[in-house]
Amino acid sequence: MCKKMLATGMAILTTLAFSANAHDFKVGAIEIKHPWSKVAPPVAPVLGGYVTIVNTGSEPDRLLGGSSTISERFEIHESKTENGVAKMRPLKDGLVIAPGDTVKLEPGSSAHIMFLKPSKRPAAGEKFAGTLVFEKAGVVNVEFAVQAMGEQLDNSEDHQAHQN
């Protein structure tokens, strides 16, 4: 009985610790830091999504896909330059996050999230719900913070400006 109460108390404390910083999420060995998207023009057929993923475990995991409340489809894309031509393609097998690695899906990087056929284009300062699906960690519910064009990311761990 005492062990069960202790385990329940620890689970509650863990949940509260990760809820205190509403913009970082953790499931198992996977940490998800500051999911965000840029404000999109009214006619944009896609929106970009960005996030930092940290694998604190001893085994690789793979980001397989996800979803959002604002788009018809969610894809993980990779950008490459081949023979001087920039090409963007979906990563059909997902994105591997090796043990101990930090993978940044950010503007100008090779990997990013694409929200295809958006039904809504949130304004700067708004948030929208999404999920990230991992091979081992499973489904992780997140919120994407919408940032104005040109707004610089705060690379520190303090994301209090994004809390409600």
N, C-alpha and C positions, 0 to 999 in steps of 0.2 A: 504494500500500500504506500509506504513512504517513498519507494523508488518510483512508483507511478506518479505520485504527486510532484516529485522532483523533476521527472521527465516532462510533465505537463508545464511546470513552471519555467523550465529551460526553453521549451518551445514558444511559450508566450513572450519571454524576454528576447528571444531571437527575432520573433516577428516584430516586436516593438522596436528593436534596434534597427531593423531594416526599414521600418515604416517612418522612423524619425527623419531619414533622408529620403524623401519621397521620390527621388529621381535615380536612385541606385537600387538594383534588384539582385537577388541571389537565390539560386536553387542548386543545392549540392555544391559541387566544385566550380560552378559557373557563376561569375559576377558580371552583371550588366550595368554599365555606367553611362548615365546621361543619354538616353535615347532622344533624338531630336530630328526635326525636319525644318527646311527653309520655307518661308512664305512663298507660295507659288502664284504666278500670274493667273488671272481668271480663266484663261483658255488652255492652260497647261494640261496635256494628256497624261502626264505622270508627275509624281512627286518623289523626291529623294528622301531616304531615311538614313540616319547615321547613328552609330553607337560604338562604344568600346566594350569588348568582351574579354574577360580574363578567366583563364582556366587555372585554378589553384590546385587542381587534383594531380594524380599520378598517371592518368589515362587520357588519351585524346577524346574530344567530343566533337560533334559536327552540327553546325547550324544548318538545318534542313529546309527551313522556310518559315512561314508565319502568316499573319493576317492583320487587318486593321479595320476599324469601324468606319474609315473614310474612303476605302477603295475596294474595287471589285476583286483585284488580284494583288498579291505580294510576291515579289521575286527577289532573289539575291543575285546581283549582277557583278561581273568582273569587266574591267576596262583594260585593254591591252593595245599597244601600238605594234602593228606588224607591217613591215615594209613601208614605214612612214605613214601608215593609215591607222587612225584610232578606231578601235572596234569595241563594242559593248555587247556582252552575251550573258544570258542567265547561267548560273552555276547549277546545272542539273543534279549534280551529286552533292550539293551543299558546300559549306565552307568549314574546313577542319581547323579546330583550335587545339593545338598541341599542348601537352602538359606543361604548365609553367609559362605559357605564352600569353601575350596580350595582343589582340587583333583589333585594329582600329578601322571601322567602316566610316570613312569621312570624305568630304568633298576633295576631289583631286587624287584620291587613293585608288588602288586597283579594285577594291571591293566596296559595294554599297548596297542599300536596299532600294528597290523601286516599288512604289505604290502605283499600280496601273489602273486607269479608268477611275480617277477619284470622283466620288459623289459629293464631296465637300472639300473646300480649300480653307482650312482654318487660318485665322489671323494670328499675327505675332502675339505671343503671350498666352495663347490658348494651348490646350493639350488634347490629344486624342488617344484612345485606347488601342492597343495592339497586342499581339502575341508573338513570341519567338519560339520556334519548335526545334529542340535539340534531340539528337539521336539518343543520348544517355540521360541528360537532365530533364527531358520531357518538355512540356509546354510551360512557358514563363509569361505571365501577364505583365505588361509594361505600359507606361504612358510615354508618348512622344511629345516633347515640348516644342512648340513652333517658334522659331527665331526669325527676326527680320533679316532681309538680305543685307549682307555686309556685317551683321552682328558677329562679334568675335566670341568664340567659345571661351569660357573660363576653364582652363585646364586643371585647376585645383580640385580637390575633392569636395569643396564646399559648394553645393548647388542650392543653397537656401533661397536664392532668387527665383527658383523654379517651383517652390513649394506653394501650396494653396494657403 
